[in-house]
Amino acid sequence: KGIKIIKNEEGIKIYSTDTDFYTELNDTTLFENFELGVYNFLESKYKRKLDRVGEMIQDEISTRKNHKRVSYLKETRNNLIEKYNDARANISRLTRG
């Protein structure tokens, strides 16, 4: 889900796999409550992607008006909304109990 965990002699390293180059995550919430930290990371990742897809939909509608592309972007947005809601539900589950 976008996180790579490596354990070696130096300890445990957590990397984000969003791009071609892994970036190390130094977020303290990951180390205080690992599962909650991962879901917080996923929530922010999906939020960024949702914002980007929303901008792409607006751009497509206002410029090229390619209906297939708009349909694809809307489907992608719906998939991201489901993933975002799943991450939010897991965060609320972990913070309640």
N, C-alpha and C positions, 0 to 999 in steps of 0.2 A: 504494500500500500504506500510505497514511496519512502520507506525507511530501510536502511541497511545497517545491521549491527555487526561489529567486528570485535572479537575478543582476542587479545594477544598479550605479550609480556608486559606491555605498557598499561594495560587495563582494557576497559570497554570503550569503544568509539562508536558513535552514532552518526550516520551520514544520511543526508537527503538525496534521493535519487531522481529529483525533478528534472535535472538537466543532464547533458552528456558527461559533465564533470561533477563528481560527488562533492558536496559541501558538508563540512562537519557541523553538526548541531551542538551548540553549547548552551542551549536553553536549560535553565535550572529546573524548570518544571519537569523536564524529562528525567532528571535524576532524583527528584523528590517522590514523584509518583509516575513511574514510567508509562503505564497504560494511559493515564490521563494526559500526560505530555504528548504522547503520540496522537491521541484524538484531537487535542488542541492544535497540533501541527497540521493534521489533516483538514480540520475545519478551516483554518486560515488558507490552506492550499486550495481547497475547493471554492472558497469565497473569491480568491483572486481569479481562478479560472472562470467562475460564473460572471464576474465583472467583465472579463475579457470577451467572453462569448456574447454577452449582452451588447457590448460595444460593436462587435462584429456583425451582429444581427441588425443593429441600427444602421451601420455603414452599408451593409448589403441592400437593405430596403431603400435607403436614400440615394444610392448611386446606381448600382448595376441591376438591381431587381431580378436576380437569378432565383427563381422559385425553388429549384432543387437545392441550391446552396442554403437558402433560408430554412427549408424543411430540415436539412441536415443539422444546421446550427440549433434549431429548436429542439430536435431530438437529443443532441449533445447537451443542451441546457437542462432538459428533463432528467437525463442520466446524472448530471452533476448535482442537481437539486436532490435527487434520491440519496446520493452519497453524502451530501452535506447534511441532510436531515438525519441520516444514520449516525454520522459523527456527533451531531448535536445530541441525539438521543443517548448515545454512549457516554457523553460528557455529563449529562444530567443524571444518568444512572450511577456514575462513579462519584459524583459530588453529593448525591443524596445518601448513599450507603457507605 
